Amino acid sequence: MSSPTGPASGLPVRMPRPRQSGRHRRPEPVAAPEGAPALVLAVPGAPAPATRSLAEEVISIARSELPGLDVGIGYLDGDDAQYPTLATVLAQNAARRTERYEIATAAGREVAAPEGPAAVVVPLLAGPDNALMRRIRQAVMDSRSAAELTDVLGPHPLLAEALHVRLSEAGLARADRARLFTVATAADGIILATVGGEEAVQAAGITGMLLAARLAVPVMAAALDQEGAVGAIAEQLRGSGSAQLALAPYLVGPELSDGLLDAAAKEAGCAAAEALGAYPAIGKLVLSQYTTALGIAPPQGSPSL
């Protein structure tokens, strides 16, 4: 039984934890600045429950890194019913910002008028795709809202890490490069598959070099959307001594057309790993693009581009 001076004798007393001092002190939690633009994820590909789940998980990762972040998800091929289009999400976001300002001024609060972008649009793309980026830019213009569009997520070392994990999950690579055990099915040559033409292949090649350093095997990029490209790279790798190949999609997932990866794996005559999906690095890179666009400090532990 408690007394006015504290808990009764014998009960544990919860005391505030003293603040750790010195160089190893834990950083104070960072929250989104008040009035900061929304982070709107631009999702390519045909909308589906799996795509929505993936996008929501990526957004959840970003919000866990920066609490208080205002977010939205817009689909390039949305229907404005279950899957709102990017233009609709941006227009609604801008309208909400104006409404909040009007409500605040009507209540007599001294608030600054909205200025700058109402949203920062981050494409859910690992690498460049000119056709999709043109559509995203058009959607931003169609919304008639102040929004800033960032670049795609890669190339970046965190994407090489994600590719490594996906390959190891499929039994196609060692899970831990620091240990000396081997996997019987581990590939000795990796085809890094992407879409978006030659520019996308070149960008994937940069991440491919990082992946090659992690796995100590040759990695070459190929375009899934160019006929015969995957087969040609497979022949090149085998010609240089690689006997067991693996296909690693340098793709988040929604931008990958149904059946394209299976057809490429069959063309190369090898197994394939899963797309990057909602690997934690994807959410962190989305947030990093957002903070970079605004010129604000990223949360502790987030990647810098």
Secondary structure, DSSP 4 states (H G I P E B T S, - for coil): --BTTBSPTTS---PPPPPP-STTPPPPPP-PPTTPPEEEEEE-S---HHHHHHHHHHHHHHHHHSTT--EEEEETT--SSSS-BHHHHHHHHHHHHHHHHHHHHHTT---PPP-S-SEEEEE--SS--HHHHHHHHHHHHHHTS-EEE---S-S-HHHHHHHHHHHHHTTSS-S-TTS----TT--SEEEEEE-SHHHHHHHHHHHHHHHHHHHTS-EEEEETTSTTHHHHHHHHHHHTT--SEEEEE-S-STTSPTTHHHHHHHHHTSEEPPP-TT-HHHHHHHHHHHHHHHT-PPPTT----
